[in-house]
Amino acid sequence: MLQIETPTLLLDKTRCLRNIDNMILRSTKAGCSLRPHFKTAQSLAIGKWFWERGVRQISVSSLQMAVYFAEGGWDDITVAFPVNILEGKRIKYLSQKCAKLQLLVESSSDVEQLDNLLEKPLGVFIKIDSGSRRSGIAAHNFEAVEKLLERIKICKKLIFKGFLTHAGHSYKARGTTEILAIQQQSIGLMRNLKSRFIKDCPSLILSAGDTPCCSVADDWAEIDELRPGNFTFYDVMQWQIGSCSLDDIAIATACPVVAKHPERLELVLYGGAVHLSKDSIVINGQTIFGLVAKLGKDAWELPDVNNYLRGLSQEHGIAKLSQSFFDEVVVGDVLAILPVHSCLNADLMRAYRDFEGRSYDHFGSYFR
Amino acid sequence: MLQIETPTLLLDKTRCLRNIDNMILRSTKAGCSLRPHFKTAQSLAIGKWFWERGVRQISVSSLQMAVYFAEGGWDDITVAFPVNILEGKRIKYLSQKCAKLQLLVESSSDVEQLDNLLEKPLGVFIKIDSGSRRSGIAAHNFEAVEKLLERIKICKKLIFKGFLTHAGHSYKARGTTEILAIQQQSIGLMRNLKSRFIKDCPSLILSAGDTPCCSVADDWAEIDELRPGNFTFYDVMQWQIGSCSLDDIAIATACPVVAKHPERLELVLYGGAVHLSKDSIVINGQTIFGLVAKLGKDAWELPDVNNYLRGLSQEHGIAKLSQSFFDEVVVGDVLAILPVHSCLNADLMRAYRDFEGRSYDHFGSYFR
């Protein structure tokens, strides 16, 4: 049995496997290949569960993370982040190590520098901004896309793979209708690009897929691959967006109760910003940093929105509870915090434990 | 010279030493002993600079961090966090290892359990809430304090040291007048406690001190020790509060530029929430996640509020720049991000580099 003394990241394997199976099924039904984004779990052990289900291609969010997974046996990796040309050595190493390595480009300077440094060819996607306004060429800017494509064509070491987007603006949606509207708007733009350039580049593919859209939308016609990541664990934010239920959230941080303040129904938990991250969400007008749940021997109970973290400092979490929940808790108990943002929570905790006490690795224990 | 390829936490040793010297001087002038909070730097190497200046007593924010510093040679440590009774073994180890170990208690259950598990005596402070409403007994609640004191007196292993507070509500202040008002209100409450209990406990001390109040206030009469931490590096939040100037900020994260978007004067930086934390602050109505500065060979230039991070995702930072700054930048350049919250930034980065390329350790590389 699991003995908890300090903040500990718990992994509910059953829920995690259900999320993985479900997303594999959804991708198959949609006729898309799944290239899960491993930036969420950042774990070879959890990656293995995908491998066992036939997944052979992944996305990662940094070249260092690509090295971690390449050395763990994955050899078809897309680094879904604008190529960082300063890491030339690492790019060369990865291009040798991986059977298939794909990088993102969005400017002729990226393309030129990348082509110059490589010895072995690799694939490139043109990063497309389909509305999130974070990175990429604006989807309607055919002229810029065409110019970059021409530049790629004269490269000796770059193989054009297609167009890649991340509709991150889906995180602002609330509910299925809003998610679907964003998904249709975003993939509509991608389809236009395909129509325009498929004659010139008949093997080009479209890569899309954020967790909200992939969790809800069924129509992915003409999209070739999906790259969601967060679905592996989901979190309170995804629940609020409408991507999942509270029962789908697969990680929680076990936090010791260190003080009780009955006059304001608040607990002080050992578990702060260095464990959970400062990501927050507004629910019913209240900014919250996580939901508080009771913790049993082999599961956490499903939380409700009346029990939440109202504040976080470096190591302290301040939990606001209903009277009945508050009355049951004593100092020295351990409660479970369901994260607002599971990727950042896992990144900070850098290791997982399941209820049998087994440990699962995280990239963060090795790098940085 | 320092070669930067990926996000790298830079330490400006000159500024850091100036901050340390200044706080030592302020404490001396105020007639208080300084017990710096090492939760900010979390570094034995940086701790050594305090040691070289005669500091022998420190605060930390967890028992694990206490172990790290105790094993690094510090032996007068206050764990400025509500005692976590689940870490009994670690408490026992520390009470053997440190000549002086002080823990915080605020309930009779803390006191009882702590007394039961100890073999060797240690010091306890009663944690007092002087207005921050995070943890501790309300400062005006003499009855509760007296009751707890009586409980401590019958313990065999607990030595009552005094009252300890953290006026965290100073973080809501803007400007000297507001900081001083909070400081006077908070230490006024602490003085009342001293007056009330000094007869019974003639050796009790008062411990106070958050960075804003310690950076600005001169009147600390009757306060025995100060425990600021953030001043070691300061940050954009402290500058906005009024604790420091921009020129006092002693760390910055070097981030490669990976994309430029001229139509909105934005850069994409390799540097996101996993490097900088999601802590933010509103300046001129704009939520910002850091200030963007030019980076030279041996220093960063002082930033201004027109150049800032407007958004952060897991690995991406989106910088909004003035036209003239934007025009100077090319993809592959490296810029410096001055953090909103240096403690969390350092906690995420887990190592420091100076401009000569020297490395400095961080607790996070060893634990968790």
Interface residues (C-beta under 8 A of the other chain):
Chain A: I4 E5 T6 K39 S61 S62 Q64 F81 P82 V83 N84 I85 L86 E87 R90 E106 S107 S109 D110 Q113 K127 R133 R134 S135 G136 A138 G168 P256 V258 A259 K260 H261 E263 R264 V268 Y270 A273 V274 S277 K278 D279 S280 G311 S313 Q314 E315 H316 I318 V330 V331 G332 V334 C343 L344 D347 L348 M349 R350 R368
Chain B: I4 E5 T6 K39 S61 S62 Q64 F81 P82 V83 N84 I85 L86 E87 R90 E106 S107 S109 D110 Q113 K127 R133 R134 S135 G136 A138 G168 P256 V258 A259 K260 H261 E263 R264 V268 Y270 A273 V274 S277 K278 D279 S280 G311 S313 Q314 E315 H316 I318 V330 V331 G332 V334 C343 L344 D347 L348 M349 R350 A351 R368
